[in-house]
Amino acid sequence: MSGAVPEPTPDTLPFWEAAGRGVLSIQRCIDCAAHFFYPRDHCPTCLGDRVEWTEVSGRATLHTYLICHDPAPGFENDVPYVIAIVELEEGPRMMSNIVGVEPDPELLPLDLPLEVVFEERNSVVLPFFRPAGPA
């Protein structure tokens, strides 16, 4: 994939720094232990403001997806590609791309076990997900 890449903000910088090291990191509430994603300054479960960044397993399941045949600007040479919502083993859902598998619905059943992989795109390391290998 080519195209645009995310621009880190002060709130998201720890996520992108961890990705650059090949680590998937999301926030966790110190008070209620809930993991959450997207980055923010308070817990969406208990509304507490004691949150920390923590490394997570990188294991997920495929929650839903679409196969993009009509690309966004900058991704014209990448179609078809899979845009997905994955559910992390720790609970939160996040949007990503599915790689390492043909964009064919027969190969992408819901609840498919996934694992995170990191790829550098235009000088930013991005987390993607691929079907998980044997345990």
C-alpha angles and dihedrals in degrees: 000000000000127000132088123350130206121272109224117233127196089265095049100036095097089054092052094043090053091047088053087059092048094255128126107220129178134167127273130192113241091206103048100015093232116152116219143179138220102059117258141148097252139042114261090209103052100006090235118151097215101101133152139188114249136180113247131200099259090228117128145152129235108258100174139330148175131216108230115218095158103060131210115246110289094026098077093117094049103064131157099042135151123245111191147176108224126192112223119224086244091059112257123110124225137181119244143134126271113229135175095049133077113260093250122132089221088064096044109063116171113262090030107162111248139185130203122252127180127224131179114234121178092340095310122103110225130194114233130171131232133182108285119250123232113301 
